[in-house]
Amino acid sequence: MFDVVRKSIADEKVLEILKDIIYSSGGGKNLPIGNLCSQWMGNLYLHEMDMFVKQNLRVRDYVRYADDFSLFHDDKKQLALWRDKLEKYLSDELKLTFSKSNISRVADGVDFVGYRHFPKFILLRRRTAQNIQRRIKKIWAGSDFSSDKVRGRIAAYNGWFMFACSYNMQKNVRFNNLKSILNMA
């Protein structure tokens, strides 16, 4: 991480501060979660992967958000080749490993940033939907509706629902009723 940061920043005082931040998590392998610099440094670090994908592999259709990324192509063999080369690059150059990878048809849905993206619609990821349903049921079961924590959760769930086809799920958990009770409608 520090080698990548050093390529982008010349100021020695800034480098010294960033070195302290990077190595504060125990050896510089992982950044401290919640640190104000961690998102920026994570993007800077994975920019190296972006350049490898675009310039070396010459992938035309590629998207990344934080550490979640997808490559697109009509040929499964080409995708498998890219995956193998990218896995080797990540391991050898950035000392990273895939947490998961799969090759599938876009028509079957692309699991990306908490959603399942289909060509004509978007759904919440199954695990995300189940977690939200379980927590909303707990709220209905007896939470203090005036609690700031409850209001914060409902606002967050509303954000998730805004980008997905979630009408039936919202109806099932009486989400609009809950927002009305909390004067959030």
C-alpha positions as CSV (number, residue, x, y, z in Angstrom):
1,M,0.0,0.0,0.0
2,F,2.7,2.5,1.0
3,D,4.6,1.8,-2.3
4,V,1.5,2.7,-4.3
5,V,0.9,5.9,-2.2
6,R,4.5,6.9,-2.7
7,K,4.1,6.8,-6.5
8,S,1.3,9.4,-6.2
9,I,2.5,11.8,-3.5
10,A,5.9,13.5,-3.4
11,D,5.5,15.6,-0.2
12,E,7.6,13.8,2.5
13,K,5.6,15.3,5.4
14,V,2.3,14.0,3.9
15,L,4.0,10.6,3.2
16,E,5.1,10.3,6.8
17,I,1.6,10.9,8.1
18,L,0.2,8.4,5.6
19,K,2.8,5.8,6.5
20,D,1.8,6.1,10.2
21,I,-1.9,5.6,9.2
22,I,-1.1,2.6,6.9
23,Y,1.1,0.8,9.4
24,S,-1.1,1.6,12.4
25,S,-3.2,-1.5,11.6
26,G,-0.4,-3.9,12.1
27,G,2.1,-4.3,9.3
28,G,0.4,-2.3,6.5
29,K,-1.5,-5.3,5.2
30,N,-5.0,-3.8,5.9
31,L,-6.2,-0.3,6.4
32,P,-8.0,0.6,9.6
33,I,-11.8,0.4,8.9
34,G,-13.5,3.8,9.4
35,N,-10.2,5.7,9.0
36,L,-11.0,8.8,6.9
37,C,-8.2,7.9,4.5
38,S,-9.1,4.2,4.0
39,Q,-11.6,4.8,1.1
40,W,-9.2,7.1,-0.7
41,M,-6.3,4.7,-0.2
42,G,-8.3,1.7,-1.2
43,N,-9.3,3.4,-4.4
44,L,-5.7,4.5,-5.0
45,Y,-4.5,0.9,-4.4
46,L,-7.1,-0.6,-6.7
47,H,-6.5,1.9,-9.4
48,E,-3.4,-0.3,-10.1
49,M,-5.9,-3.1,-10.8
50,D,-8.0,-0.8,-13.0
51,M,-5.0,0.0,-15.1
52,F,-4.1,-3.6,-15.4
53,V,-7.6,-4.6,-16.5
54,K,-8.0,-1.8,-19.0
55,Q,-4.4,-1.6,-20.4
56,N,-3.0,-5.1,-20.1
57,L,-6.1,-7.3,-20.4
58,R,-7.8,-4.7,-22.6
59,V,-11.2,-5.3,-21.1
60,R,-13.7,-3.0,-22.7
61,D,-16.7,-3.5,-20.4
62,Y,-15.5,-3.2,-16.8
63,V,-17.0,-1.6,-13.7
64,R,-15.7,-1.2,-10.1
65,Y,-17.1,0.3,-7.0
66,A,-14.7,0.1,-4.0
67,D,-13.6,-3.5,-4.0
68,D,-16.6,-4.9,-5.9
69,F,-16.0,-5.2,-9.7
70,S,-17.4,-6.9,-12.8
71,L,-16.0,-7.7,-16.2
72,F,-18.3,-8.3,-19.1
73,H,-17.9,-10.3,-22.3
74,D,-19.9,-12.6,-24.6
75,D,-17.3,-15.4,-24.4
76,K,-17.1,-17.4,-21.2
77,K,-13.6,-18.7,-22.2
78,Q,-12.4,-15.1,-22.5
79,L,-13.8,-14.3,-19.1
80,A,-12.1,-17.3,-17.5
81,L,-8.8,-16.3,-19.1
82,W,-9.2,-12.8,-17.8
83,R,-10.1,-14.0,-14.3
84,D,-7.0,-16.3,-14.1
85,K,-4.7,-13.5,-15.3
86,L,-6.3,-11.0,-12.9
87,E,-6.2,-13.4,-10.0
88,K,-2.4,-13.9,-10.6
89,Y,-1.8,-10.1,-10.9
90,L,-3.7,-9.4,-7.7
91,S,-1.8,-12.1,-5.8
92,D,1.7,-11.3,-7.2
93,E,1.5,-7.5,-7.5
94,L,-1.0,-6.3,-4.9
95,K,-1.0,-9.2,-2.5
96,L,-4.8,-9.5,-2.7
97,T,-7.1,-12.5,-3.2
98,F,-10.6,-12.8,-4.6
99,S,-13.2,-13.3,-1.9
100,K,-15.4,-14.8,-4.6
101,S,-15.6,-14.9,-8.3
102,N,-18.0,-16.5,-10.8
103,I,-18.8,-16.4,-14.5
104,S,-22.4,-16.2,-15.3
105,R,-24.8,-14.8,-17.9
106,V,-26.0,-11.2,-17.4
107,A,-29.5,-12.5,-18.0
108,D,-29.1,-14.5,-14.8
109,G,-28.4,-11.3,-12.8
110,V,-25.1,-9.7,-11.8
111,D,-24.5,-9.5,-8.0
112,F,-23.0,-6.1,-7.5
113,V,-22.9,-3.6,-4.6
114,G,-25.8,-5.2,-2.7
115,Y,-28.1,-5.7,-5.6
116,R,-28.9,-8.3,-8.3
117,H,-28.8,-6.4,-11.6
118,F,-30.8,-7.8,-14.4
119,P,-31.0,-6.3,-17.9
120,K,-34.4,-4.7,-17.2
121,F,-34.7,-4.5,-13.4
122,I,-32.8,-4.5,-10.1
123,L,-33.5,-6.5,-7.0
124,L,-32.0,-6.5,-3.6
125,R,-29.4,-9.2,-3.0
126,R,-31.3,-12.1,-1.3
127,R,-29.2,-11.9,1.9
128,T,-29.7,-8.1,2.1
129,A,-33.4,-8.5,1.6
130,Q,-33.6,-11.2,4.3
131,N,-31.6,-9.1,6.8
132,I,-33.8,-6.1,6.2
133,Q,-37.0,-8.2,6.6
134,R,-35.8,-9.7,9.8
135,R,-34.8,-6.3,11.3
136,I,-38.1,-4.7,10.3
137,K,-40.0,-7.6,11.9
138,K,-38.1,-6.9,15.1
139,I,-39.0,-3.2,15.0
140,W,-42.7,-4.2,14.6
141,A,-42.3,-6.7,17.5
142,G,-41.7,-4.0,20.1
143,S,-39.1,-1.4,19.4
144,D,-39.4,2.1,20.7
145,F,-40.7,3.9,17.6
146,S,-39.3,7.2,18.8
147,S,-35.7,5.8,18.9
148,D,-33.2,7.6,16.7
149,K,-31.7,4.2,16.0
150,V,-35.0,2.9,14.5
151,R,-35.5,6.1,12.5
152,G,-31.9,5.8,11.1
153,R,-32.5,2.1,10.1
154,I,-35.8,3.0,8.4
155,A,-34.0,5.8,6.5
156,A,-31.3,3.4,5.4
157,Y,-33.8,0.8,4.3
158,N,-35.6,3.4,2.3
159,G,-32.4,4.2,0.5
160,W,-31.9,0.5,-0.3
161,F,-35.5,0.2,-1.6
162,M,-35.2,3.3,-3.8
163,F,-32.9,1.6,-6.3
164,A,-34.6,-1.8,-6.4
165,C,-37.9,-3.4,-7.5
166,S,-39.1,-3.8,-3.9
167,Y,-42.8,-3.0,-4.0
168,N,-43.9,-6.5,-2.8
169,M,-41.2,-6.7,-0.1
170,Q,-42.2,-3.2,1.2
171,K,-45.9,-4.2,1.2
172,N,-45.1,-7.5,3.0
173,V,-43.3,-5.8,5.9
174,R,-45.7,-2.8,6.0
175,F,-42.9,-0.4,5.3
176,N,-45.0,2.5,4.4
177,N,-47.1,2.1,7.6
178,L,-43.9,2.1,9.6
179,K,-42.7,5.3,7.9
180,S,-46.1,6.9,8.6
181,I,-45.8,6.0,12.3
182,L,-42.4,7.6,12.4
183,N,-43.6,10.6,10.4
184,M,-41.1,9.8,7.6
185,A,-43.6,9.3,4.8
